[in-house]
Amino acid sequence: ESPSSFSSPVSWGSWSSTGGTTTESCPVKTLAKLLEATGIACVMVGLLHGIMTGTLWVELYAGIIGVVVFLAGRGLERLHGRKKDAPPASPR
């Protein structure tokens, strides 16, 4: 079989938290991922600024802010996933 006729068993759609693929776009999950990426970038910028200038206060503040932003995104992602996966409440 030639490499050009190879078909991948993997779907390149977006992966869901349950391991399958999903085609719907979720703005809450996108916001959560954006917050996580922003938090990581803030920590990186603070680290690089601290290395380049030797000022540890900016590095400390950027690191703390980055961790808080990352954890907010992570919490939002977990909260949204928990609500989505929860079974419907049974009426009493």
PDB file of N, CA, C and O in Angstrom:
ATOM      1  N   GLU A   1       0.844  -1.180   0.000  1.00  0.00           N
ATOM      2  CA  GLU A   1       0.000   0.000   0.000  1.00  0.00           C
ATOM      3  C   GLU A   1       0.887   1.241   0.000  1.00  0.00           C
ATOM      4  O   GLU A   1       1.793   1.362   0.825  1.00  0.00           O
ATOM      5  N   SER A   2       0.631   2.140  -0.905  1.00  0.00           N
ATOM      6  CA  SER A   2       1.460   3.333  -1.016  1.00  0.00           C
ATOM      7  C   SER A   2       1.077   4.344   0.066  1.00  0.00           C
ATOM      8  O   SER A   2      -0.071   4.372   0.509  1.00  0.00           O
ATOM      9  N   PRO A   3       2.040   5.181   0.496  1.00  0.00           N
ATOM     10  CA  PRO A   3       1.753   6.168   1.544  1.00  0.00           C
ATOM     11  C   PRO A   3       0.669   7.164   1.144  1.00  0.00           C
ATOM     12  O   PRO A   3      -0.013   7.708   2.013  1.00  0.00           O
ATOM     13  N   SER A   4       0.496   7.415  -0.152  1.00  0.00           N
ATOM     14  CA  SER A   4      -0.514   8.394  -0.556  1.00  0.00           C
ATOM     15  C   SER A   4      -1.927   7.855  -0.405  1.00  0.00           C
ATOM     16  O   SER A   4      -2.869   8.644  -0.323  1.00  0.00           O
ATOM     17  N   SER A   5      -2.112   6.521  -0.364  1.00  0.00           N
ATOM     18  CA  SER A   5      -3.454   5.961  -0.224  1.00  0.00           C
ATOM     19  C   SER A   5      -3.779   5.606   1.228  1.00  0.00           C
ATOM     20  O   SER A   5      -4.817   5.002   1.495  1.00  0.00           O
ATOM     21  N   PHE A   6      -2.911   5.972   2.159  1.00  0.00           N
ATOM     22  CA  PHE A   6      -3.132   5.677   3.574  1.00  0.00           C
ATOM     23  C   PHE A   6      -4.254   6.550   4.119  1.00  0.00           C
ATOM     24  O   PHE A   6      -4.228   7.770   3.958  1.00  0.00           O
ATOM     25  N   SER A   7      -5.235   5.931   4.762  1.00  0.00           N
ATOM     26  CA  SER A   7      -6.292   6.716   5.406  1.00  0.00           C
ATOM     27  C   SER A   7      -6.120   6.581   6.912  1.00  0.00           C
ATOM     28  O   SER A   7      -5.975   5.475   7.433  1.00  0.00           O
ATOM     29  N   SER A   8      -6.136   7.675   7.581  1.00  0.00           N
ATOM     30  CA  SER A   8      -5.921   7.700   9.012  1.00  0.00           C
ATOM     31  C   SER A   8      -7.181   7.286   9.757  1.00  0.00           C
ATOM     32  O   SER A   8      -8.278   7.717   9.401  1.00  0.00           O
ATOM     33  N   PRO A   9      -7.041   6.444  10.800  1.00  0.00           N
ATOM     34  CA  PRO A   9      -8.218   6.086  11.597  1.00  0.00           C
ATOM     35  C   PRO A   9      -8.623   7.200  12.556  1.00  0.00           C
ATOM     36  O   PRO A   9      -9.651   7.094  13.225  1.00  0.00           O
ATOM     37  N   VAL A  10      -7.832   8.260  12.632  1.00  0.00           N
ATOM     38  CA  VAL A  10      -8.083   9.343  13.573  1.00  0.00           C
ATOM     39  C   VAL A  10      -8.862  10.445  12.884  1.00  0.00           C
ATOM     40  O   VAL A  10      -8.496  10.894  11.798  1.00  0.00           O
ATOM     41  N   SER A  11      -9.933  10.875  13.520  1.00  0.00           N
ATOM     42  CA  SER A  11     -10.674  12.028  13.023  1.00  0.00           C
ATOM     43  C   SER A  11      -9.987  13.281  13.554  1.00  0.00           C
ATOM     44  O   SER A  11      -9.645  13.338  14.735  1.00  0.00           O
ATOM     45  N   TRP A  12      -9.782  14.259  12.727  1.00  0.00           N
ATOM     46  CA  TRP A  12      -9.060  15.461  13.141  1.00  0.00           C
ATOM     47  C   TRP A  12     -10.000  16.547  13.642  1.00  0.00           C
ATOM     48  O   TRP A  12      -9.643  17.725  13.629  1.00  0.00           O
ATOM     49  N   GLY A  13     -11.196  16.167  14.083  1.00  0.00           N
ATOM     50  CA  GLY A  13     -12.121  17.117  14.695  1.00  0.00           C
ATOM     51  C   GLY A  13     -11.642  17.470  16.093  1.00  0.00           C
ATOM     52  O   GLY A  13     -10.592  16.995  16.525  1.00  0.00           O
ATOM     53  N   SER A  14     -12.391  18.289  16.798  1.00  0.00           N
ATOM     54  CA  SER A  14     -11.987  18.656  18.153  1.00  0.00           C
ATOM     55  C   SER A  14     -12.317  17.508  19.104  1.00  0.00           C
ATOM     56  O   SER A  14     -13.358  16.864  18.965  1.00  0.00           O
ATOM     57  N   TRP A  15     -11.446  17.255  20.056  1.00  0.00           N
ATOM     58  CA  TRP A  15     -11.614  16.138  20.986  1.00  0.00           C
ATOM     59  C   TRP A  15     -12.470  16.570  22.152  1.00  0.00           C
ATOM     60  O   TRP A  15     -12.311  17.680  22.661  1.00  0.00           O
ATOM     61  N   SER A  16     -13.372  15.716  22.582  1.00  0.00           N
ATOM     62  CA  SER A  16     -14.200  16.011  23.745  1.00  0.00           C
ATOM     63  C   SER A  16     -13.539  15.420  24.984  1.00  0.00           C
ATOM     64  O   SER A  16     -12.585  14.649  24.879  1.00  0.00           O
ATOM     65  N   SER A  17     -14.046  15.781  26.149  1.00  0.00           N
ATOM     66  CA  SER A  17     -13.470  15.291  27.397  1.00  0.00           C
ATOM     67  C   SER A  17     -13.747  13.806  27.611  1.00  0.00           C
ATOM     68  O   SER A  17     -13.109  13.180  28.457  1.00  0.00           O
ATOM     69  N   THR A  18     -14.679  13.238  26.866  1.00  0.00           N
ATOM     70  CA  THR A  18     -14.983  11.813  27.037  1.00  0.00           C
ATOM     71  C   THR A  18     -14.127  10.937  26.136  1.00  0.00           C
ATOM     72  O   THR A  18     -14.254   9.713  26.168  1.00  0.00           O
ATOM     73  N   GLY A  19     -13.252  11.546  25.327  1.00  0.00           N
ATOM     74  CA  GLY A  19     -12.357  10.765  24.498  1.00  0.00           C
ATOM     75  C   GLY A  19     -12.803  10.660  23.059  1.00  0.00           C
ATOM     76  O   GLY A  19     -12.015  10.222  22.220  1.00  0.00           O
ATOM     77  N   GLY A  20     -14.013  11.034  22.732  1.00  0.00           N
ATOM     78  CA  GLY A  20     -14.502  10.986  21.363  1.00  0.00           C
ATOM     79  C   GLY A  20     -14.275  12.314  20.669  1.00  0.00           C
ATOM     80  O   GLY A  20     -13.601  13.202  21.192  1.00  0.00           O
ATOM     81  N   THR A  21     -14.837  12.431  19.505  1.00  0.00           N
ATOM     82  CA  THR A  21     -14.738  13.703  18.803  1.00  0.00           C
ATOM     83  C   THR A  21     -16.088  14.385  18.810  1.00  0.00           C
ATOM     84  O   THR A  21     -17.129  13.736  18.903  1.00  0.00           O
ATOM     85  N   THR A  22     -16.056  15.679  18.712  1.00  0.00           N
ATOM     86  CA  THR A  22     -17.283  16.453  18.680  1.00  0.00           C
ATOM     87  C   THR A  22     -17.153  17.539  17.630  1.00  0.00           C
ATOM     88  O   THR A  22     -16.051  18.018  17.364  1.00  0.00           O
ATOM     89  N   THR A  23     -18.249  17.924  17.043  1.00  0.00           N
ATOM     90  CA  THR A  23     -18.207  18.939  16.002  1.00  0.00           C
ATOM     91  C   THR A  23     -18.752  20.277  16.478  1.00  0.00           C
ATOM     92  O   THR A  23     -18.531  21.292  15.817  1.00  0.00           O
ATOM     93  N   GLU A  24     -19.457  20.310  17.607  1.00  0.00           N
ATOM     94  CA  GLU A  24     -20.006  21.574  18.072  1.00  0.00           C
ATOM     95  C   GLU A  24     -18.923  22.441  18.708  1.00  0.00           C
ATOM     96  O   GLU A  24     -17.975  21.937  19.310  1.00  0.00           O
ATOM     97  N   SER A  25     -19.082  23.729  18.563  1.00  0.00           N
ATOM     98  CA  SER A  25     -18.144  24.688  19.141  1.00  0.00           C
ATOM     99  C   SER A  25     -18.739  25.208  20.438  1.00  0.00           C
ATOM    100  O   SER A  25     -19.889  25.645  20.463  1.00  0.00           O
ATOM    101  N   CYS A  26     -17.975  25.165  21.503  1.00  0.00           N
ATOM    102  CA  CYS A  26     -18.470  25.590  22.808  1.00  0.00           C
ATOM    103  C   CYS A  26     -17.745  26.859  23.238  1.00  0.00           C
ATOM    104  O   CYS A  26     -16.539  26.814  23.478  1.00  0.00           O
ATOM    105  N   PRO A  27     -18.438  27.988  23.343  1.00  0.00           N
ATOM    106  CA  PRO A  27     -17.765  29.232  23.698  1.00  0.00           C
ATOM    107  C   PRO A  27     -17.208  29.225  25.118  1.00  0.00           C
ATOM    108  O   PRO A  27     -16.211  29.900  25.376  1.00  0.00           O
ATOM    109  N   VAL A  28     -17.814  28.486  26.048  1.00  0.00           N
ATOM    110  CA  VAL A  28     -17.313  28.445  27.421  1.00  0.00           C
ATOM    111  C   VAL A  28     -15.982  27.700  27.466  1.00  0.00           C
ATOM    112  O   VAL A  28     -15.051  28.127  28.148  1.00  0.00           O
ATOM    113  N   LYS A  29     -15.893  26.594  26.745  1.00  0.00           N
ATOM    114  CA  LYS A  29     -14.633  25.844  26.720  1.00  0.00           C
ATOM    115  C   LYS A  29     -13.544  26.645  26.013  1.00  0.00           C
ATOM    116  O   LYS A  29     -12.379  26.602  26.408  1.00  0.00           O
ATOM    117  N   THR A  30     -13.928  27.375  24.965  1.00  0.00           N
ATOM    118  CA  THR A  30     -12.959  28.224  24.274  1.00  0.00           C
ATOM    119  C   THR A  30     -12.440  29.311  25.203  1.00  0.00           C
ATOM    120  O   THR A  30     -11.241  29.590  25.223  1.00  0.00           O
ATOM    121  N   LEU A  31     -13.335  29.928  25.973  1.00  0.00           N
ATOM    122  CA  LEU A  31     -12.920  30.950  26.939  1.00  0.00           C
ATOM    123  C   LEU A  31     -11.999  30.352  28.001  1.00  0.00           C
ATOM    124  O   LEU A  31     -11.002  30.967  28.380  1.00  0.00           O
ATOM    125  N   ALA A  32     -12.331  29.156  28.478  1.00  0.00           N
ATOM    126  CA  ALA A  32     -11.505  28.499  29.490  1.00  0.00           C
ATOM    127  C   ALA A  32     -10.102  28.221  28.954  1.00  0.00           C
ATOM    128  O   ALA A  32      -9.112  28.473  29.640  1.00  0.00           O
ATOM    129  N   LYS A  33     -10.018  27.701  27.726  1.00  0.00           N
ATOM    130  CA  LYS A  33      -8.708  27.427  27.132  1.00  0.00           C
ATOM    131  C   LYS A  33      -7.928  28.720  26.898  1.00  0.00           C
ATOM    132  O   LYS A  33      -6.709  28.751  27.064  1.00  0.00           O
ATOM    133  N   LEU A  34      -8.629  29.785  26.516  1.00  0.00           N
ATOM    134  CA  LEU A  34      -7.981  31.082  26.319  1.00  0.00           C
ATOM    135  C   LEU A  34      -7.426  31.618  27.641  1.00  0.00           C
ATOM    136  O   LEU A  34      -6.327  32.172  27.672  1.00  0.00           O
ATOM    137  N   LEU A  35      -8.171  31.458  28.715  1.00  0.00           N
ATOM    138  CA  LEU A  35      -7.686  31.875  30.035  1.00  0.00           C
ATOM    139  C   LEU A  35      -6.471  31.053  30.455  1.00  0.00           C
ATOM    140  O   LEU A  35      -5.515  31.603  31.002  1.00  0.00           O
ATOM    141  N   GLU A  36      -6.495  29.757  30.209  1.00  0.00           N
ATOM    142  CA  GLU A  36      -5.346  28.911  30.548  1.00  0.00           C
ATOM    143  C   GLU A  36      -4.104  29.338  29.768  1.00  0.00           C
ATOM    144  O   GLU A  36      -3.015  29.446  30.332  1.00  0.00           O
ATOM    145  N   ALA A  37      -4.275  29.578  28.479  1.00  0.00           N
ATOM    146  CA  ALA A  37      -3.137  29.992  27.646  1.00  0.00           C
ATOM    147  C   ALA A  37      -2.615  31.362  28.074  1.00  0.00           C
ATOM    148  O   ALA A  37      -1.406  31.591  28.084  1.00  0.00           O
ATOM    149  N   THR A  38      -3.513  32.264  28.424  1.00  0.00           N
ATOM    150  CA  THR A  38      -3.106  33.597  28.883  1.00  0.00           C
ATOM    151  C   THR A  38      -2.336  33.502  30.195  1.00  0.00           C
ATOM    152  O   THR A  38      -1.345  34.206  30.389  1.00  0.00           O
ATOM    153  N   GLY A  39      -2.786  32.642  31.087  1.00  0.00           N
ATOM    154  CA  GLY A  39      -2.079  32.458  32.359  1.00  0.00           C
ATOM    155  C   GLY A  39      -0.682  31.913  32.165  1.00  0.00           C
ATOM    156  O   GLY A  39       0.259  32.377  32.808  1.00  0.00           O
ATOM    157  N   ILE A  40      -0.533  30.931  31.284  1.00  0.00           N
ATOM    158  CA  ILE A  40       0.798  30.374  30.998  1.00  0.00           C
ATOM    159  C   ILE A  40       1.696  31.426  30.361  1.00  0.00           C
ATOM    160  O   ILE A  40       2.877  31.527  30.694  1.00  0.00           O
ATOM    161  N   ALA A  41       1.130  32.214  29.438  1.00  0.00           N
ATOM    162  CA  ALA A  41       1.915  33.267  28.782  1.00  0.00           C
ATOM    163  C   ALA A  41       2.341  34.331  29.786  1.00  0.00           C
ATOM    164  O   ALA A  41       3.459  34.840  29.705  1.00  0.00           O
ATOM    165  N   CYS A  42       1.478  34.669  30.720  1.00  0.00           N
ATOM    166  CA  CYS A  42       1.813  35.678  31.736  1.00  0.00           C
ATOM    167  C   CYS A  42       2.965  35.197  32.622  1.00  0.00           C
ATOM    168  O   CYS A  42       3.872  35.967  32.938  1.00  0.00           O
ATOM    169  N   VAL A  43       2.926  33.938  33.016  1.00  0.00           N
ATOM    170  CA  VAL A  43       4.017  33.379  33.817  1.00  0.00           C
ATOM    171  C   VAL A  43       5.322  33.398  33.017  1.00  0.00           C
ATOM    172  O   VAL A  43       6.379  33.731  33.554  1.00  0.00           O
ATOM    173  N   MET A  44       5.247  33.044  31.743  1.00  0.00           N
ATOM    174  CA  MET A  44       6.446  33.027  30.900  1.00  0.00           C
ATOM    175  C   MET A  44       7.029  34.431  30.723  1.00  0.00           C
ATOM    176  O   MET A  44       8.242  34.620  30.819  1.00  0.00           O
ATOM    177  N   VAL A  45       6.172  35.402  30.468  1.00  0.00           N
ATOM    178  CA  VAL A  45       6.645  36.776  30.296  1.00  0.00           C
ATOM    179  C   VAL A  45       7.270  37.289  31.589  1.00  0.00           C
ATOM    180  O   VAL A  45       8.308  37.949  31.563  1.00  0.00           O
ATOM    181  N   GLY A  46       6.633  36.983  32.719  1.00  0.00           N
ATOM    182  CA  GLY A  46       7.202  37.392  34.004  1.00  0.00           C
ATOM    183  C   GLY A  46       8.557  36.758  34.255  1.00  0.00           C
ATOM    184  O   GLY A  46       9.472  37.418  34.749  1.00  0.00           O
ATOM    185  N   LEU A  47       8.693  35.486  33.919  1.00  0.00           N
ATOM    186  CA  LEU A  47       9.972  34.794  34.094  1.00  0.00           C
ATOM    187  C   LEU A  47      11.047  35.406  33.212  1.00  0.00           C
ATOM    188  O   LEU A  47      12.160  35.665  33.669  1.00  0.00           O
ATOM    189  N   LEU A  48      10.714  35.638  31.951  1.00  0.00           N
ATOM    190  CA  LEU A  48      11.696  36.237  31.042  1.00  0.00           C
ATOM    191  C   LEU A  48      12.063  37.655  31.469  1.00  0.00           C
ATOM    192  O   LEU A  48      13.226  38.046  31.379  1.00  0.00           O
ATOM    193  N   HIS A  49      11.091  38.421  31.929  1.00  0.00           N
ATOM    194  CA  HIS A  49      11.385  39.780  32.397  1.00  0.00           C
ATOM    195  C   HIS A  49      12.303  39.736  33.617  1.00  0.00           C
ATOM    196  O   HIS A  49      13.230  40.537  33.733  1.00  0.00           O
ATOM    197  N   GLY A  50      12.040  38.797  34.520  1.00  0.00           N
ATOM    198  CA  GLY A  50      12.892  38.671  35.697  1.00  0.00           C
ATOM    199  C   GLY A  50      14.313  38.258  35.349  1.00  0.00           C
ATOM    200  O   GLY A  50      15.263  38.720  35.980  1.00  0.00           O
ATOM    201  N   ILE A  51      14.470  37.399  34.359  1.00  0.00           N
ATOM    202  CA  ILE A  51      15.805  36.969  33.927  1.00  0.00           C
ATOM    203  C   ILE A  51      16.545  38.108  33.245  1.00  0.00           C
ATOM    204  O   ILE A  51      17.734  38.319  33.485  1.00  0.00           O
ATOM    205  N   MET A  52      15.831  38.845  32.386  1.00  0.00           N
ATOM    206  CA  MET A  52      16.493  39.899  31.604  1.00  0.00           C
ATOM    207  C   MET A  52      16.837  41.133  32.439  1.00  0.00           C
ATOM    208  O   MET A  52      17.882  41.746  32.217  1.00  0.00           O
ATOM    209  N   THR A  53      15.991  41.509  33.386  1.00  0.00           N
ATOM    210  CA  THR A  53      16.224  42.752  34.131  1.00  0.00           C
ATOM    211  C   THR A  53      16.731  42.509  35.542  1.00  0.00           C
ATOM    212  O   THR A  53      17.320  43.406  36.146  1.00  0.00           O
ATOM    213  N   GLY A  54      16.519  41.341  36.070  1.00  0.00           N
ATOM    214  CA  GLY A  54      16.944  41.064  37.435  1.00  0.00           C
ATOM    215  C   GLY A  54      15.961  41.565  38.480  1.00  0.00           C
ATOM    216  O   GLY A  54      16.234  41.469  39.676  1.00  0.00           O
ATOM    217  N   THR A  55      14.819  42.100  38.051  1.00  0.00           N
ATOM    218  CA  THR A  55      13.795  42.585  38.968  1.00  0.00           C
ATOM    219  C   THR A  55      12.874  41.432  39.329  1.00  0.00           C
ATOM    220  O   THR A  55      12.139  40.926  38.481  1.00  0.00           O
ATOM    221  N   LEU A  56      12.915  41.026  40.573  1.00  0.00           N
ATOM    222  CA  LEU A  56      12.122  39.877  40.978  1.00  0.00           C
ATOM    223  C   LEU A  56      10.681  40.229  41.309  1.00  0.00           C
ATOM    224  O   LEU A  56       9.815  39.356  41.263  1.00  0.00           O
ATOM    225  N   TRP A  57      10.399  41.487  41.643  1.00  0.00           N
ATOM    226  CA  TRP A  57       9.037  41.861  42.002  1.00  0.00           C
ATOM    227  C   TRP A  57       8.090  41.715  40.820  1.00  0.00           C
ATOM    228  O   TRP A  57       6.974  41.219  40.978  1.00  0.00           O
ATOM    229  N   VAL A  58       8.523  42.142  39.638  1.00  0.00           N
ATOM    230  CA  VAL A  58       7.680  42.006  38.449  1.00  0.00           C
ATOM    231  C   VAL A  58       7.476  40.532  38.144  1.00  0.00           C
ATOM    232  O   VAL A  58       6.375  40.112  37.788  1.00  0.00           O
ATOM    233  N   GLU A  59       8.523  39.756  38.283  1.00  0.00           N
ATOM    234  CA  GLU A  59       8.417  38.317  38.041  1.00  0.00           C
ATOM    235  C   GLU A  59       7.433  37.675  39.024  1.00  0.00           C
ATOM    236  O   GLU A  59       6.625  36.830  38.640  1.00  0.00           O
ATOM    237  N   LEU A  60       7.508  38.078  40.277  1.00  0.00           N
ATOM    238  CA  LEU A  60       6.612  37.533  41.291  1.00  0.00           C
ATOM    239  C   LEU A  60       5.158  37.889  40.998  1.00  0.00           C
ATOM    240  O   LEU A  60       4.287  37.020  41.027  1.00  0.00           O
ATOM    241  N   TYR A  61       4.895  39.157  40.720  1.00  0.00           N
ATOM    242  CA  TYR A  61       3.519  39.585  40.446  1.00  0.00           C
ATOM    243  C   TYR A  61       2.976  38.946  39.173  1.00  0.00           C
ATOM    244  O   TYR A  61       1.827  38.506  39.153  1.00  0.00           O
ATOM    245  N   ALA A  62       3.766  38.886  38.130  1.00  0.00           N
ATOM    246  CA  ALA A  62       3.312  38.265  36.880  1.00  0.00           C
ATOM    247  C   ALA A  62       3.054  36.774  37.091  1.00  0.00           C
ATOM    248  O   ALA A  62       2.103  36.223  36.536  1.00  0.00           O
ATOM    249  N   GLY A  63       3.891  36.128  37.883  1.00  0.00           N
ATOM    250  CA  GLY A  63       3.690  34.711  38.173  1.00  0.00           C
ATOM    251  C   GLY A  63       2.415  34.460  38.954  1.00  0.00           C
ATOM    252  O   GLY A  63       1.671  33.528  38.648  1.00  0.00           O
ATOM    253  N   ILE A  64       2.159  35.276  39.952  1.00  0.00           N
ATOM    254  CA  ILE A  64       0.939  35.115  40.749  1.00  0.00           C
ATOM    255  C   ILE A  64      -0.298  35.371  39.896  1.00  0.00           C
ATOM    256  O   ILE A  64      -1.259  34.604  39.943  1.00  0.00           O
ATOM    257  N   ILE A  65      -0.271  36.456  39.111  1.00  0.00           N
ATOM    258  CA  ILE A  65      -1.409  36.774  38.246  1.00  0.00           C
ATOM    259  C   ILE A  65      -1.620  35.655  37.222  1.00  0.00           C
ATOM    260  O   ILE A  65      -2.755  35.255  36.963  1.00  0.00           O
ATOM    261  N   GLY A  66      -0.532  35.153  36.644  1.00  0.00           N
ATOM    262  CA  GLY A  66      -0.633  34.077  35.667  1.00  0.00           C
ATOM    263  C   GLY A  66      -1.231  32.805  36.244  1.00  0.00           C
ATOM    264  O   GLY A  66      -2.055  32.152  35.602  1.00  0.00           O
ATOM    265  N   VAL A  67      -0.820  32.456  37.446  1.00  0.00           N
ATOM    266  CA  VAL A  67      -1.355  31.255  38.093  1.00  0.00           C
ATOM    267  C   VAL A  67      -2.843  31.426  38.392  1.00  0.00           C
ATOM    268  O   VAL A  67      -3.625  30.496  38.194  1.00  0.00           O
ATOM    269  N   VAL A  68      -3.239  32.609  38.868  1.00  0.00           N
ATOM    270  CA  VAL A  68      -4.651  32.862  39.170  1.00  0.00           C
ATOM    271  C   VAL A  68      -5.496  32.792  37.898  1.00  0.00           C
ATOM    272  O   VAL A  68      -6.575  32.200  37.903  1.00  0.00           O
ATOM    273  N   VAL A  69      -5.009  33.395  36.809  1.00  0.00           N
ATOM    274  CA  VAL A  69      -5.752  33.370  35.543  1.00  0.00           C
ATOM    275  C   VAL A  69      -5.848  31.935  35.014  1.00  0.00           C
ATOM    276  O   VAL A  69      -6.909  31.518  34.549  1.00  0.00           O
ATOM    277  N   PHE A  70      -4.753  31.183  35.084  1.00  0.00           N
ATOM    278  CA  PHE A  70      -4.764  29.795  34.634  1.00  0.00           C
ATOM    279  C   PHE A  70      -5.764  28.972  35.441  1.00  0.00           C
ATOM    280  O   PHE A  70      -6.549  28.216  34.869  1.00  0.00           O
ATOM    281  N   LEU A  71      -5.741  29.115  36.767  1.00  0.00           N
ATOM    282  CA  LEU A  71      -6.649  28.344  37.613  1.00  0.00           C
ATOM    283  C   LEU A  71      -8.107  28.743  37.385  1.00  0.00           C
ATOM    284  O   LEU A  71      -8.998  27.902  37.504  1.00  0.00           O
ATOM    285  N   ALA A  72      -8.363  30.013  37.060  1.00  0.00           N
ATOM    286  CA  ALA A  72      -9.728  30.433  36.727  1.00  0.00           C
ATOM    287  C   ALA A  72     -10.197  29.725  35.456  1.00  0.00           C
ATOM    288  O   ALA A  72     -11.335  29.261  35.385  1.00  0.00           O
ATOM    289  N   GLY A  73      -9.336  29.645  34.471  1.00  0.00           N
ATOM    290  CA  GLY A  73      -9.680  28.933  33.240  1.00  0.00           C
ATOM    291  C   GLY A  73      -9.890  27.454  33.484  1.00  0.00           C
ATOM    292  O   GLY A  73     -10.821  26.853  32.949  1.00  0.00           O
ATOM    293  N   ARG A  74      -9.028  26.874  34.289  1.00  0.00           N
ATOM    294  CA  ARG A  74      -9.158  25.440  34.599  1.00  0.00           C
ATOM    295  C   ARG A  74     -10.450  25.147  35.362  1.00  0.00           C
ATOM    296  O   ARG A  74     -11.142  24.167  35.087  1.00  0.00           O
ATOM    297  N   GLY A  75     -10.760  26.015  36.326  1.00  0.00           N
ATOM    298  CA  GLY A  75     -11.992  25.842  37.084  1.00  0.00           C
ATOM    299  C   GLY A  75     -13.227  25.996  36.212  1.00  0.00           C
ATOM    300  O   GLY A  75     -14.193  25.247  36.358  1.00  0.00           O
ATOM    301  N   LEU A  76     -13.197  26.964  35.305  1.00  0.00           N
ATOM    302  CA  LEU A  76     -14.316  27.168  34.384  1.00  0.00           C
ATOM    303  C   LEU A  76     -14.503  25.956  33.479  1.00  0.00           C
ATOM    304  O   LEU A  76     -15.628  25.536  33.211  1.00  0.00           O
ATOM    305  N   GLU A  77     -13.391  25.402  33.014  1.00  0.00           N
ATOM    306  CA  GLU A  77     -13.459  24.223  32.151  1.00  0.00           C
ATOM    307  C   GLU A  77     -14.021  23.020  32.911  1.00  0.00           C
ATOM    308  O   GLU A  77     -14.857  22.289  32.378  1.00  0.00           O
ATOM    309  N   ARG A  78     -13.577  22.811  34.128  1.00  0.00           N
ATOM    310  CA  ARG A  78     -14.060  21.675  34.919  1.00  0.00           C
ATOM    311  C   ARG A  78     -15.523  21.866  35.305  1.00  0.00           C
ATOM    312  O   ARG A  78     -16.297  20.910  35.277  1.00  0.00           O
ATOM    313  N   LEU A  79     -15.911  23.091  35.665  1.00  0.00           N
ATOM    314  CA  LEU A  79     -17.294  23.373  36.036  1.00  0.00           C
ATOM    315  C   LEU A  79     -18.220  23.148  34.845  1.00  0.00           C
ATOM    316  O   LEU A  79     -19.293  22.563  34.995  1.00  0.00           O
ATOM    317  N   HIS A  80     -17.818  23.601  33.683  1.00  0.00           N
ATOM    318  CA  HIS A  80     -18.632  23.427  32.485  1.00  0.00           C
ATOM    319  C   HIS A  80     -18.726  21.944  32.109  1.00  0.00           C
ATOM    320  O   HIS A  80     -19.793  21.479  31.708  1.00  0.00           O
ATOM    321  N   GLY A  81     -17.634  21.204  32.233  1.00  0.00           N
ATOM    322  CA  GLY A  81     -17.647  19.777  31.935  1.00  0.00           C
ATOM    323  C   GLY A  81     -18.515  19.002  32.896  1.00  0.00           C
ATOM    324  O   GLY A  81     -19.190  18.051  32.500  1.00  0.00           O
ATOM    325  N   ARG A  82     -18.506  19.393  34.147  1.00  0.00           N
ATOM    326  CA  ARG A  82     -19.311  18.709  35.162  1.00  0.00           C
ATOM    327  C   ARG A  82     -20.798  18.937  34.916  1.00  0.00           C
ATOM    328  O   ARG A  82     -21.599  18.013  35.054  1.00  0.00           O
ATOM    329  N   LYS A  83     -21.169  20.161  34.552  1.00  0.00           N
ATOM    330  CA  LYS A  83     -22.574  20.465  34.272  1.00  0.00           C
ATOM    331  C   LYS A  83     -23.047  19.725  33.023  1.00  0.00           C
ATOM    332  O   LYS A  83     -24.187  19.264  32.961  1.00  0.00           O
ATOM    333  N   LYS A  84     -22.164  19.617  32.031  1.00  0.00           N
ATOM    334  CA  LYS A  84     -22.530  18.982  30.777  1.00  0.00           C
ATOM    335  C   LYS A  84     -22.706  17.477  30.941  1.00  0.00           C
ATOM    336  O   LYS A  84     -23.582  16.883  30.312  1.00  0.00           O
ATOM    337  N   ASP A  85     -21.878  16.854  31.785  1.00  0.00           N
ATOM    338  CA  ASP A  85     -21.908  15.409  31.974  1.00  0.00           C
ATOM    339  C   ASP A  85     -22.881  14.948  33.043  1.00  0.00           C
ATOM    340  O   ASP A  85     -23.123  13.749  33.182  1.00  0.00           O
ATOM    341  N   ALA A  86     -23.448  15.889  33.809  1.00  0.00           N
ATOM    342  CA  ALA A  86     -24.331  15.517  34.916  1.00  0.00           C
ATOM    343  C   ALA A  86     -25.631  14.951  34.377  1.00  0.00           C
ATOM    344  O   ALA A  86     -26.170  15.457  33.393  1.00  0.00           O
ATOM    345  N   PRO A  87     -26.143  13.898  35.020  1.00  0.00           N
ATOM    346  CA  PRO A  87     -27.434  13.347  34.586  1.00  0.00           C
ATOM    347  C   PRO A  87     -28.548  14.323  34.949  1.00  0.00           C
ATOM    348  O   PRO A  87     -28.403  15.093  35.898  1.00  0.00           O
ATOM    349  N   PRO A  88     -29.648  14.303  34.217  1.00  0.00           N
ATOM    350  CA  PRO A  88     -30.742  15.212  34.546  1.00  0.00           C
ATOM    351  C   PRO A  88     -31.352  14.869  35.898  1.00  0.00           C
ATOM    352  O   PRO A  88     -31.419  13.704  36.293  1.00  0.00           O
ATOM    353  N   ALA A  89     -31.792  15.901  36.592  1.00  0.00           N
ATOM    354  CA  ALA A  89     -32.376  15.698  37.917  1.00  0.00           C
ATOM    355  C   ALA A  89     -33.750  15.056  37.780  1.00  0.00           C
ATOM    356  O   ALA A  89     -34.549  15.445  36.928  1.00  0.00           O
ATOM    357  N   SER A  90     -34.010  14.088  38.613  1.00  0.00           N
ATOM    358  CA  SER A  90     -35.316  13.414  38.556  1.00  0.00           C
ATOM    359  C   SER A  90     -36.325  14.198  39.395  1.00  0.00           C
ATOM    360  O   SER A  90     -36.004  14.658  40.491  1.00  0.00           O
ATOM    361  N   PRO A  91     -37.540  14.348  38.879  1.00  0.00           N
ATOM    362  CA  PRO A  91     -38.570  15.068  39.655  1.00  0.00           C
ATOM    363  C   PRO A  91     -39.043  14.228  40.831  1.00  0.00           C
ATOM    364  O   PRO A  91     -39.099  13.002  40.729  1.00  0.00           O
ATOM    365  N   ARG A  92     -39.377  14.849  41.918  1.00  0.00           N
ATOM    366  CA  ARG A  92     -39.816  14.132  43.128  1.00  0.00           C
ATOM    367  C   ARG A  92     -41.284  14.169  43.280  1.00  0.00           C
ATOM    368  O   ARG A  92     -41.819  13.616  44.240  1.00  0.00           O
TER     369      ARG A  92
END
